[in-house]
Amino acid sequence: MDFKILIVYFSHSAHTKKLARLIQKCTDGVLFELIPQNAYPANYNAVVAQSKKEVEKGYHPLLKAMPENIEIYHKIFVGTPNWFGTMAPPVASFLAHADLSGKILVPFCTNGGGGLAHIGTDMKRMCPHAKVLDGFAATENNGNQEDVSHWLKMIGIEDK
Ligand SMILES: Cc1cc2nc3c(=O)[nH]c(=O)nc-3n(C[C@H](O)[C@H](O)[C@H](O)COP(=O)(O)O)c2cc1C
């Protein structure tokens, strides 16, 4: 059963959600959106102020739900917006609470120009018993199927 792919992501303004859906089309994986129990404010300055404090403190917000039956997945794509050079706190919550030992983790992000920054290295630090592959970054809405397919081939994951 280790051929199943899970695509877990958090998205505040839907860019990462769109990229997650592109990855889903290429891999036939199962999508799971991480939703914090307390939604972030819609106002840009407010979300920046709140999440900056959370990232600085390494805060892990409570999530509405975690993916079920994580043991059946071998490869897990983990998607996030780049928030202050790292993953958004709900993604850190997922990594901290799931048993990811022995899994292959595949980071992806959308960003405002800062790329993956230290999302991949932070993932490795948080999940020392998982293998973290080279990630994919797209600026905001600019992820496309061709680039996603190319990246999947580079990391040894064939299109379905
Ligand atoms: C709180 C916050 C912090 C951000 N920090 C960065 C950053 O450090 N570097 C960057 O390139 N983009 C940054 N951005 C831009 C987002 O990464 C970008 O808009 C992303 O596509 C949003 O994804 P989403 O629509 O899935 O939430 C930030 C945006 C927000 C709201």
The ligand as a MOL file (V3000), in Angstrom:
LIG
                    3D

  0  0  0     0  0            999 V3000
M  V30 BEGIN CTAB
M  V30 COUNTS 31 33 0 0 0
M  V30 BEGIN ATOM
M  V30 1 C 2.0480 36.8180 6.7360 0
M  V30 2 C 2.7250 36.7770 5.4000 0
M  V30 3 C 4.1050 36.6840 5.3210 0
M  V30 4 C 4.7410 36.5740 4.0690 0
M  V30 5 N 6.1060 36.4620 4.0310 0
M  V30 6 C 6.7130 36.2990 2.8200 0
M  V30 7 C 8.1380 36.1340 2.7390 0
M  V30 8 O 8.8630 36.1780 3.7310 0
M  V30 9 N 8.6790 35.9510 1.5070 0
M  V30 10 C 7.9210 35.9050 0.3680 0
M  V30 11 O 8.4690 35.7170 -0.7140 0
M  V30 12 N 6.5670 36.0560 0.4150 0
M  V30 13 C 5.9550 36.2480 1.6090 0
M  V30 14 N 4.5880 36.3990 1.6610 0
M  V30 15 C 3.7890 36.2660 0.4140 0
M  V30 16 C 3.1490 34.8770 0.3090 0
M  V30 17 O 4.1250 33.8490 0.4740 0
M  V30 18 C 2.4730 34.6680 -1.0480 0
M  V30 19 O 1.5240 35.6650 -1.2850 0
M  V30 20 C 1.8380 33.2770 -1.1540 0
M  V30 21 O 1.5720 32.9610 -2.5170 0
M  V30 22 C 0.5290 33.1770 -0.3810 0
M  V30 23 O 0.0380 31.8640 -0.4980 0
M  V30 24 P -1.4740 31.4880 -0.1250 0
M  V30 25 O -2.3620 32.2540 -1.0900 0
M  V30 26 O -1.5510 30.0150 -0.3540 0
M  V30 27 O -1.6870 31.8740 1.2950 0
M  V30 28 C 3.9410 36.5670 2.8870 0
M  V30 29 C 2.5550 36.7130 2.9680 0
M  V30 30 C 1.9420 36.8250 4.2110 0
M  V30 31 C 0.4440 36.9770 4.2920 0
M  V30 END ATOM
M  V30 BEGIN BOND
M  V30 1 1 1 2
M  V30 2 1 2 3
M  V30 3 2 2 30
M  V30 4 2 3 4
M  V30 5 1 4 5
M  V30 6 1 4 28
M  V30 7 2 5 6
M  V30 8 1 6 7
M  V30 9 1 6 13
M  V30 10 2 7 8
M  V30 11 1 7 9
M  V30 12 1 9 10
M  V30 13 2 10 11
M  V30 14 1 10 12
M  V30 15 2 12 13
M  V30 16 1 13 14
M  V30 17 1 14 15
M  V30 18 1 14 28
M  V30 19 1 15 16
M  V30 20 1 16 17
M  V30 21 1 16 18
M  V30 22 1 18 19
M  V30 23 1 18 20
M  V30 24 1 20 21
M  V30 25 1 20 22
M  V30 26 1 22 23
M  V30 27 1 23 24
M  V30 28 2 24 25
M  V30 29 1 24 26
M  V30 30 1 24 27
M  V30 31 2 28 29
M  V30 32 1 29 30
M  V30 33 1 30 31
M  V30 END BOND
M  V30 END CTAB
M  END
